Amino acid sequence: MLTSKQRAILRGKANTMDPVFQIGKGEIDAAMVQSVSDCLAARELIKLKVLDNSMYSAREASVLLAEATGADCVQVIGSKFVLYLQKKKDSQYADLLK
């Protein structure tokens, strides 16, 4: 679980990022969960966007994906949300979050 200070640091880092996934009118299925999980393993911090025609709100999608991948939801704002999953080793954010 992230503290508010750690969450603020990660929000600042994610501010300039572009969304790497878009959630459309399809369901959040096993293939999407696996893709998001792989991306989190490579990047640690990712931003996602929920399109207007999606059956999910940004909050619902963030909760579903965070639970499925074991990540922490850093921020939900508008139609975008940010997920964070720290790497076991070689984490680029470990020093910032101490």
Summary of the structure (lengths in Angstrom):
residues: 98
radius of gyration: 12.8
end to end distance: 12.9
largest distance: 39.5
contacts: 273
relative contact order: 0.22
helix: 38%
strand: 20%
